[in-house]
Amino acid sequence: MTEAAARAWDQAADGWSASTPIVHAWLREATAAMLSEARLRPGARVLDLAAGAGDQTKDIALAVGPTGDVLATDISPKILDFARGCIEAAGLANVRFAVADAQQPLHAEAPFDAVTCRLGLMFCMDAAAALAAAFKALRPGGRFVALVFGDPANNPCITTMMKVARKHRGLSGSVAPYVEGGLFSLAAPGRLASLLTAAGYVEVAVQSLAAPFELPDAAAYVAFVRSSGSPIMEVLAPLDAKAKESAWREMAEALEQFRGDQGWLGPNELLLASATRAS
Ligand SMILES: C[S@@+](CC[C@H](N)C(=O)[O-])C[C@H]1O[C@@H](n2cnc3c(N)ncnc32)[C@H](O)[C@@H]1O
């Protein structure tokens, strides 16, 4: 399963990396909140899980400064190459990279002052294993922080697109909302907090953050989703090119409902989890 996920993210790596400006703007405030909860100090050692194309890795590397050390890991070798390029382009020399599954312990590298994970934890089929591995990687008193998608009801752009995609595939009924390894796998009320507590963390907090997409129009949002390795692409995968185009077009039309006086604003809710490894 992890191998399949790694292959899928290798394929999406170009698109996710090319979307970095959109992702950066979308997640600017949420990332700042995540890094604040991580309580990063100059000189800190940080493990950045599911680092992707390195957008938040760069912010972390800047926060810990030249005396700090960041290890960026991801299951996709190709997306990590983009992260390497992003860090090199920023002229930063305090980041190392390793292809690794967040669900597996990284014994040799511990201990870290903080473990971060932006929009990666919910893709783990075994989130409890990922939280346990992060716990082992932390020093006592170290911080774990993660951003994941919030409840489907508060993420109508995603649910609208999924509904249209399933209709075009001829799939009946709706998807189970909190399916393991899916976008909303950690969105059920209380789930993330109870997983963190069960893994032995203290100071467990999960807060909801509004992270709306501000884009020129719905078509720009659809273009982002098309290039970013979304599960919606997996639903459409068996369709021929013409049928896919028709589905994407209908999604853009449906998403025009989010156009207002100020332009297009796609609602989006994230959860920010933070916790401490007990001393
Ligand atoms: C939506 S992207 C987020 C990337 C980056 N953190 C960001 O916010 O821009 C999800 C990332 O999670 C990675 N990923 C998925 N499952 C993983 C796992 N089990 N272990 C490590 N990384 C994983 C993917 O390869 C991908 O880079």
The ligand as a MOL file (V3000), in Angstrom:
LIG
                    3D

  0  0  0     0  0            999 V3000
M  V30 BEGIN CTAB
M  V30 COUNTS 27 29 0 0 0
M  V30 BEGIN ATOM
M  V30 1 C -0.6230 16.8500 0.2350 0
M  V30 2 S 1.0990 16.4900 0.1530 0 CHG=1
M  V30 3 C 1.7240 17.6070 1.3900 0
M  V30 4 C 3.1860 17.9170 1.1860 0
M  V30 5 C 3.7360 19.0230 2.0880 0
M  V30 6 N 3.7940 18.6010 3.4740 0
M  V30 7 C 2.9270 20.2910 1.9420 0
M  V30 8 O 2.1240 20.5980 2.8400 0
M  V30 9 O 3.1010 20.9700 0.9180 0 CHG=-1
M  V30 10 C 1.1570 14.9330 0.9850 0
M  V30 11 C 2.5440 14.3260 1.1020 0
M  V30 12 O 2.4670 13.2120 1.9710 0
M  V30 13 C 3.3720 12.2350 1.5200 0
M  V30 14 N 3.0110 10.9570 2.1320 0
M  V30 15 C 1.8610 10.2610 1.9440 0
M  V30 16 N 1.8880 9.1470 2.7090 0
M  V30 17 C 3.0700 9.1490 3.3960 0
M  V30 18 C 3.6830 8.2710 4.3390 0
M  V30 19 N 3.0860 7.1350 4.7350 0
M  V30 20 N 4.9000 8.5940 4.8250 0
M  V30 21 C 5.5400 9.7190 4.4170 0
M  V30 22 N 5.0030 10.5880 3.5190 0
M  V30 23 C 3.7860 10.3070 3.0300 0
M  V30 24 C 3.2210 12.2980 0.0110 0
M  V30 25 O 4.2740 11.6860 -0.6830 0
M  V30 26 C 3.1260 13.8130 -0.2070 0
M  V30 27 O 4.3880 14.3790 -0.4210 0
M  V30 END ATOM
M  V30 BEGIN BOND
M  V30 1 1 1 2
M  V30 2 1 2 3
M  V30 3 1 2 10
M  V30 4 1 3 4
M  V30 5 1 4 5
M  V30 6 1 5 6
M  V30 7 1 5 7
M  V30 8 2 7 8
M  V30 9 1 7 9
M  V30 10 1 10 11
M  V30 11 1 11 12
M  V30 12 1 11 26
M  V30 13 1 12 13
M  V30 14 1 13 14
M  V30 15 1 13 24
M  V30 16 1 14 15
M  V30 17 1 14 23
M  V30 18 2 15 16
M  V30 19 1 16 17
M  V30 20 1 17 18
M  V30 21 2 17 23
M  V30 22 1 18 19
M  V30 23 2 18 20
M  V30 24 1 20 21
M  V30 25 2 21 22
M  V30 26 1 22 23
M  V30 27 1 24 25
M  V30 28 1 24 26
M  V30 29 1 26 27
M  V30 END BOND
M  V30 END CTAB
M  END
